[in-house]
């Protein structure tokens, strides 16, 4: 089983696009998010229904409508998106007869949760790293 599903990956990519457009007064339409992220628009519609129910995004109706990020982007944690779309973060649910392995697996679970316990803005760090890599390659 994958650590997180494609659904969560797509949701994370999509809500990150809203995060990047947070200063703009214009909402992003699903067709635009679909083009940017290469996620099928009909799948995004299903994802955004769940994100909207969780109050992570809100919609604006009309010809120039679309979606905006609901909360302060520093408040939205990556794990919030994953839990909304997957129900939980996949952890190791294995009890063994060896107490040392049980402690090891518990530690792994705690580390997995910590990995995703970061604000959405954390992804910006990786975009900056990518930009530096591209600049060094030229």
N, C-alpha and C positions, 0 to 999 in steps of 0.2 A: 504494500500500500504506500502511496506517495505521502510525503510529509504534508503537503497541501495540494488541493485539487486545482485543475485548470480553471475552474470557476473562480476560486479565490485569487489565482494569479491574474486572471482577466479583470476581476473586480479591483484588485490592487492597482493594476496598470491604469485602469479607467479613472478611478478616483484620484490617482496621482496627476492625471491630466487636468482634472478639475482644480486640484491643488495649485498647479502651475499657472492656472488662469484666475486665481483667487483675487487678484487686484483689478481684473477687468470687470466692468459692470455687465458685460454681455455673458449670458449663460452659454454653455456648450451643448450643441445638439448631439444626440446619439449617433447620427450618421457621421459627424465630424470626429467624435471619439473613436468610432469604428475605423475610420480611415487612418487615424494617427496610430492606433494600437494594433491594427490588423485583426481585430476581434469581430466576428460576424454581428451585424446590427441586431438581428433577432435574438441572439444570445445575450447581448448587452441589455435588451429590453427586460429579459427575465432577471438578470443580475440587478438592474437598477430598481426593480420593484422591491427586492429585498433590502437593498441599501437605503431606499427611501423609507421603508417601514422601520428600519433601525435608526432613522433620523441622522444618517451620515451624509445624505444629499437631500436636496429639495428641488422640485421642478417649478418652472415658470411656464405658464401656458401662453399660447399665441404663436403667431408666425415667426417671431424672433425669440421664441421660448427655448427652453432646454433645461439643463441641470447646472446647479452650483453646489459647492461644498457647503454643508450645513453649519458645521461647528468651526471654531478656531482650529485651523489645521494642526496646531501644536497639541491640541487635545485629542485628536484622532490617533489612536495607536494602530499599528499594523495588525496586531492581534484582534482588534475590534472588527476589522474587515474580514479577517479569516474566520473568526467565530460567527459572524453574521452569515457568511456564505457557506461554511462547512459545518457549523454547529459546535466545533471544538478544534483545538490544535491537536493533531495526531501525536499521541505520546505512546510510550512503550507500556503496554498493559500486560505485563508478564510477571507472574510470581513464580519464583523457582524454589526449590528446596534448599538452595544455598543462600544464606543470609547476605554474604558478600555481594553476590550478583544482584540481589534485591536492592541493596543500597546503591550499587552502581546504576541500575536502571532508574531508580528514584532520582539520582543525581542527573542522569540524562534528561529525564522529564523536566526537571527544574531548569536546566540549561536551554532546552527547546523553548520553553515559555519565555525565558529572558531574551532570547534572540528576537522574538516578535513583539516584545514589550518596548517598542520604540515608536516615537511619533512619526507620522507620515513624512515629515520634513527630513527625516534621517536618510531618505532615498536621495536627497539632493547631494549628499556627500559622495555618492557613487557616480552621479552625473559629473561632478567636479573631477573625480579621479579619472573618469573616461575622457574628459576634455584634456586633462594633462597628458594622458597617454597618446591621444591623437596629436597634440601639439608636438610631443617629443618625436613622433614618428615621421613628421614632415621634413 
